[in-house]
Amino acid sequence: MKPLSVKDLMAFGDRLGMTQCIDPGGGLATVGRVSQVVRWGNPCGAIPPESIVLLERTASDRRPERSWPSVAAWSDRNITCAALCGTEAMPPFLVERSAMAGVPFFLSRYSAALLQSRLIGLIREIGLRRVVVHGVLVRVSGLGVLITGASGAGKTLCGLALVARGGFWVADDVVVLEGRGERLFGRGHDRTRRLIALRGQGVMGVESLMGTGVLCDETRVDVVVGLRGNSDCGGTDLDGRSGSVREIVGVRLPFLDVKARRDAARTAERVLERIKGLAAA
């Protein structure tokens, strides 16, 4: 799961009931990541790495700052952000502690239970918007085309044929997809983005096969093509009906079911025909 940065967190202030933020030193400790949410108690166990710590305003002694960790605990690098819940006024003592430790601190009008629930939801929402899929990703006719299908369906050959028709190559075999807002973007995996696997020929460098002029590091993904091999669906030569959609990390994309032809060039031509309407739109 991709952890949430403190900077990302502050962008959702309204959803977190945030009323005030202390940012010692500026920059909101952007290198800090948040993947754990801990409600501070007395006593409180060890704080996990990459933690945001929540402190109840309605502490039993009515002095929440006295329930907060000591300066030594504040200096623990596990704490990347802290929050005081159920209040709109920051006690001066906490302002001082925040500055001493260099830890961002914010206030929330929500209770610790509600804020914890919302923070966990945000971490999942953002963290799970990245997925790795098996397929081929190219950009052709101004559209990012993700080609999926079973092993041996002809995805790589179809992608190469699309590049030969004016497209750009992005990734083969391992495609990293990431949702950003209402859009989906794709790229190759860091370890394999410059490699291509051809059946019967092994793995080779993309540049040696196609040159550098047709390479693209990343593209927005606009359509998913499901490629069916000769053994799929009883060998029928018909394409699937249009109008289907696929949802990937919360982004809905048009899905086109295409039957692979024996000649990859013909398959590519069929894909271009099917996406023509999307490109025009």
Sequence and secondary structure as in RCSB ss.txt:
>XXXX:A:sequence
MKPLSVKDLMAFGDRLGMTQCIDPGGGLATVGRVSQVVRWGNPCGAIPPESIVLLERTASDRRPERSWPSVAAWS
DRNITCAALCGTEAMPPFLVERSAMAGVPFFLSRYSAALLQSRLIGLIREIGLRRVVVHGVLVRVSGLGVLITGA
SGAGKTLCGLALVARGGFWVADDVVVLEGRGERLFGRGHDRTRRLIALRGQGVMGVESLMGTGVLCDETRVDVVV
GLRGNSDCGGTDLDGRSGSVREIVGVRLPFLDVKARRDAARTAERVLERIKGLAAA
>XXXX:A:secstr
   EEHHHHHTTTTTTTEEEEE TTSGGGTT EE EEEE  SS     SSEEEEEESS TTS HHHHS  HHHHT
 TTEEEEEEES SS  HHHHHHHHHHT  EEEESS HHHHHHHHHHHHHHHHTSEEEEEEEEEEETTEEEEEEES
TTSSHHHHHHHHHHTT EEEEEEEEEEEEETTEEEEEE TTTTTEEEETTTEEEEHHHHH STTB SEEEE EEE
EEE TTGGGG      S EEEEETTEEEEEEEEE  SSHHHHHHHHHHHHHHHHH 
